[in-house]
């Protein structure tokens, strides 16, 4: 029984520590949909030759 109490106290202390460190930056509202959703832009990938162009023709074009 005492292990449950100690576990609860440790978990509560850790939770309070994280909340105090983060301040008002923590978003506890759950999943967002629609206009509230924030989407990070995808990283640009380098252009590659189309798959229909043979490798020999793609290397000759360089």
DSSP file (Angstrom, degrees, kcal/mol; ACC not computed):
  #  RESIDUE AA STRUCTURE BP1 BP2  ACC     N-H-->O    O-->H-N    N-H-->O    O-->H-N    TCO  KAPPA ALPHA  PHI   PSI    X-CA   Y-CA   Z-CA
    1    1 A X     >        0   0    0      0, 0.0     4,-1.5     0, 0.0     3,-0.4   0.000 360.0 360.0 360.0 -41.0    0.0    0.0    0.0
    2    2 A X  H  >  +     0   0    0      1,-0.2     4,-2.3     2,-0.2     5,-0.2   0.795 360.0  61.1 -67.0 -25.8    2.8    2.4    0.9
    3    3 A X  H  > S+     0   0    0      2,-0.2     4,-2.5     1,-0.2    -1,-0.2   0.870 102.3  51.6 -67.4 -36.3    4.3    1.8   -2.6
    4    4 A X  H  > S+     0   0    0     -3,-0.4     4,-2.4     2,-0.2    -2,-0.2   0.916 110.7  47.8 -64.9 -43.1    1.2    3.1   -4.3
    5    5 A X  H  X S+     0   0    0     -4,-1.5     4,-2.4     2,-0.2    -2,-0.2   0.918 112.9  47.9 -64.6 -43.8    1.3    6.3   -2.1
    6    6 A X  H  X S+     0   0    0     -4,-2.3     4,-2.5     2,-0.2    -2,-0.2   0.912 112.1  50.3 -63.5 -42.6    5.0    6.8   -2.9
    7    7 A X  H  X S+     0   0    0     -4,-2.5     4,-2.5     1,-0.2    -2,-0.2   0.904 111.1  48.7 -61.6 -42.1    4.4    6.3   -6.6
    8    8 A X  H  X S+     0   0    0     -4,-2.4     4,-2.6     2,-0.2    -2,-0.2   0.916 111.5  49.0 -64.0 -43.4    1.5    8.8   -6.6
    9    9 A X  H  X S+     0   0    0     -4,-2.4     4,-2.4     2,-0.2    -2,-0.2   0.912 112.8  47.6 -64.1 -42.3    3.6   11.4   -4.7
   10   10 A X  H  X S+     0   0    0     -4,-2.5     4,-2.5     2,-0.2    -2,-0.2   0.918 113.2  47.9 -64.4 -43.1    6.5   10.9   -7.2
   11   11 A X  H  X S+     0   0    0     -4,-2.5     4,-2.5     2,-0.2    -2,-0.2   0.907 112.9  48.5 -64.2 -41.9    4.2   11.2  -10.2
   12   12 A X  H  X S+     0   0    0     -4,-2.6     4,-2.5     2,-0.2    -2,-0.2   0.899 111.7  49.6 -65.0 -40.8    2.5   14.3   -8.8
   13   13 A X  H  X S+     0   0    0     -4,-2.4     4,-2.2     2,-0.2    -2,-0.2   0.914 112.4  47.4 -65.0 -42.5    5.9   15.9   -8.1
   14   14 A X  H  X S+     0   0    0     -4,-2.5     4,-2.4     2,-0.2    -2,-0.2   0.914 112.3  50.1 -64.0 -42.6    7.1   15.2  -11.6
   15   15 A X  H  X S+     0   0    0     -4,-2.5     4,-2.4     1,-0.2    -2,-0.2   0.922 111.5  47.4 -62.1 -45.3    3.9   16.5  -13.1
   16   16 A X  H  X S+     0   0    0     -4,-2.5     4,-2.6     1,-0.2    -1,-0.2   0.888 110.6  53.0 -64.0 -38.4    4.1   19.7  -11.1
   17   17 A X  H  X S+     0   0    0     -4,-2.2     4,-2.2     2,-0.2    -2,-0.2   0.934 111.1  45.9 -61.6 -46.3    7.8   20.1  -12.0
   18   18 A X  H  X S+     0   0    0     -4,-2.4     4,-2.3     1,-0.2     5,-0.2   0.913 114.0  48.5 -64.7 -42.6    7.0   19.8  -15.8
   19   19 A X  H  X S+     0   0    0     -4,-2.4     4,-1.9     1,-0.2    -1,-0.2   0.899 112.3  48.7 -64.6 -40.5    4.0   22.2  -15.6
   20   20 A X  H  < S+     0   0    0     -4,-2.6    -1,-0.2    -5,-0.2    -2,-0.2   0.878 113.2  47.2 -68.0 -37.0    6.0   24.8  -13.6
   21   21 A X  H  < S+     0   0    0     -4,-2.2    -2,-0.2    -5,-0.2    -1,-0.2   0.892 114.9  45.2 -70.9 -39.6    8.9   24.6  -16.1
   22   22 A X  H >< S-     0   0    0     -4,-2.3     3,-1.4     1,-0.2     2,-0.2   0.800  86.0-178.7 -76.4 -29.2    6.7   24.8  -19.2
   23   23 A X  G ><  -     0   0    0     -4,-1.9     3,-0.6     1,-0.2    -1,-0.2  -0.460  65.9 -16.7  67.7-132.0    4.6   27.7  -17.8
   24   24 A X  G 3  S+     0   0    0      1,-0.2    -1,-0.2    -2,-0.2    -4,-0.1   0.244 117.5  88.6 -93.1  14.0    1.8   28.7  -20.2
   25   25 A X  G <   +     0   0    0     -3,-1.4     2,-0.4     2,-0.1    -1,-0.2   0.543  61.3 103.2 -87.4  -7.3    3.3   27.0  -23.2
   26   26 A X    <   -     0   0    0     -3,-0.6     2,-0.7    -7,-0.1    -7,-0.0  -0.634  59.3-154.3 -82.0 128.3    1.6   23.7  -22.6
   27   27 A X        +     0   0    0     -2,-0.4     3,-0.3     1,-0.1    -2,-0.1  -0.886  21.6 167.9-104.9 105.9   -1.4   23.0  -24.9
   28   28 A X        +     0   0    0     -2,-0.7    -1,-0.1     1,-0.2    -2,-0.0   0.133  47.2 102.1-102.5  19.2   -3.8   20.6  -23.1
   29   29 A X  S    S-     0   0    0      1,-0.3    -1,-0.2     0, 0.0     2,-0.1   0.514  77.0-135.0 -86.2  -3.2   -6.7   21.0  -25.4
   30   30 A X        +     0   0    0     -3,-0.3    -1,-0.3     2,-0.0     2,-0.1  -0.487  56.8   0.7  88.6-158.5   -6.2   17.8  -27.3
   31   31 A X        -     0   0    0     -2,-0.1     2,-0.4     1,-0.0     6,-0.0  -0.364  66.4-146.9 -69.8 146.0   -6.4   17.2  -31.0
   32   32 A X        -     0   0    0      6,-0.1     2,-0.3    -2,-0.1     6,-0.1  -0.916  16.0-178.2-116.4 142.4   -7.1   20.2  -33.2
   33   33 A X    >   +     0   0    0     -2,-0.4     3,-0.8     4,-0.1     2,-0.2  -0.971  49.6   3.2-135.2 150.2   -9.0   20.2  -36.5
   34   34 A X  G >  S-     0   0    0     -2,-0.3     3,-1.1     1,-0.2    -2,-0.1  -0.548 124.5  -6.4  82.1-140.1   -9.8   23.0  -39.0
   35   35 A X  G 3  S+     0   0    0      1,-0.3    -1,-0.2    -2,-0.2    -3,-0.0   0.740 130.2  60.3 -69.1 -24.0   -8.5   26.5  -38.6
   36   36 A X  G <  S+     0   0    0     -3,-0.8    -1,-0.3     2,-0.1    -2,-0.2   0.689  82.6 102.5 -76.6 -17.4   -7.0   25.9  -35.1
   37   37 A X    <   -     0   0    0     -3,-1.1     2,-0.6     1,-0.0    -4,-0.1  -0.429  61.3-150.5 -72.2 138.5   -4.7   23.2  -36.5
   38   38 A X        -     0   0    0     -2,-0.1     2,-0.5    -6,-0.1    -6,-0.1  -0.948  13.2-170.0-110.3 120.3   -1.0   24.1  -37.0
   39   39 A X        -     0   0    0     -2,-0.6     2,-0.3     3,-0.0     3,-0.0  -0.941  16.7-136.9-114.2 128.6    0.7   22.3  -39.7
   40   40 A X        -     0   0    0     -2,-0.5     2,-0.1     1,-0.1    -2,-0.0  -0.613  31.9-108.2 -78.3 139.6    4.5   22.5  -40.2
   41   41 A X        -     0   0    0     -2,-0.3     2,-0.1     1,-0.1    -1,-0.1  -0.395  36.8-107.8 -67.8 146.5    5.5   22.9  -43.9
   42   42 A X        -     0   0    0      1,-0.1     2,-0.1    -2,-0.1    -1,-0.1  -0.446  36.8-102.9 -73.8 147.3    7.1   19.8  -45.4
   43   43 A X        -     0   0    0     -2,-0.1     2,-0.2     1,-0.1    -1,-0.1  -0.446  40.2-106.7 -69.0 141.5   10.8   20.0  -46.1
   44   44 A X        -     0   0    0     -2,-0.1     2,-0.3    -3,-0.1    -1,-0.1  -0.497  32.5-148.5 -70.9 134.9   11.8   20.6  -49.7
   45   45 A X        -     0   0    0     -2,-0.2     3,-0.1     1,-0.1     2,-0.0  -0.812  24.9-101.7-103.0 146.3   13.1   17.5  -51.4
   46   46 A X        -     0   0    0     -2,-0.3     2,-0.2     1,-0.1    -1,-0.1  -0.368  43.4-104.4 -65.9 144.3   15.7   17.7  -54.2
   47   47 A X        -     0   0    0     -2,-0.0     2,-0.3    -3,-0.0    -1,-0.1  -0.449  38.4-167.1 -70.6 138.3   14.3   17.3  -57.7
   48   48 A X        -     0   0    0     -2,-0.2     3,-0.1    -3,-0.1    -3,-0.0  -0.888  31.0 -91.4-122.3 156.7   15.0   14.0  -59.3
   49   49 A X        -     0   0    0     -2,-0.3     9,-0.0     1,-0.1    -1,-0.0  -0.322  55.8 -90.2 -64.6 150.0   14.5   13.0  -63.0
   50   50 A X    >   -     0   0    0      1,-0.1     3,-1.3     2,-0.1    -1,-0.1  -0.217  31.6-119.3 -59.0 151.8   11.1   11.5  -63.8
   51   51 A X  T 3  S+     0   0    0      1,-0.3    -1,-0.1    -3,-0.1     4,-0.1   0.741 110.1  63.5 -66.4 -23.4   10.8    7.7  -63.5
   52   52 A X  T 3  S+     0   0    0      2,-0.1     2,-0.5     0, 0.0    -1,-0.3   0.649  84.8  87.5 -78.2 -13.5   10.0    7.3  -67.2
   53   53 A X  S <  S-     0   0    0     -3,-1.3     5,-0.0     1,-0.1    -4,-0.0  -0.746  85.6-120.6 -86.7 125.7   13.4    8.7  -68.2
   54   54 A X     >  -     0   0    0     -2,-0.5     4,-2.0     1,-0.1     3,-0.2  -0.268  20.2-117.2 -62.4 153.4   16.1    6.0  -68.5
   55   55 A X  H  > S+     0   0    0      1,-0.2     4,-2.2     2,-0.2     5,-0.2   0.850 113.8  54.6 -62.2 -36.2   19.1    6.4  -66.3
   56   56 A X  H  > S+     0   0    0      1,-0.2     4,-1.6     2,-0.2    -1,-0.2   0.879 110.1  46.5 -67.3 -36.6   21.5    6.7  -69.2
   57   57 A X  H  > S+     0   0    0     -3,-0.2     4,-1.3     2,-0.2    -2,-0.2   0.856 111.7  51.5 -73.1 -34.8   19.4    9.5  -70.7
   58   58 A X  H  < S+     0   0    0     -4,-2.0     4,-0.5     1,-0.2    -2,-0.2   0.887 112.4  45.1 -69.2 -38.2   19.2   11.3  -67.4
   59   59 A X  H >< S+     0   0    0     -4,-2.2     3,-0.5     1,-0.2    -1,-0.2   0.814 110.7  54.3 -75.8 -28.5   23.0   11.2  -66.9
   60   60 A X  H 3< S+     0   0    0     -4,-1.6    -1,-0.2     1,-0.2    -2,-0.2   0.779 100.0  61.9 -72.9 -26.3   23.6   12.3  -70.5
   61   61 A X  T 3<        0   0    0     -4,-1.3    -1,-0.2     1,-0.3    -2,-0.2   0.700 360.0 360.0 -73.6 -18.0   21.5   15.4  -70.0
   62   62 A X    <         0   0    0     -3,-0.5    -1,-0.3    -4,-0.5    -2,-0.1   0.471 360.0 360.0 -77.1 360.0   23.8   16.7  -67.3
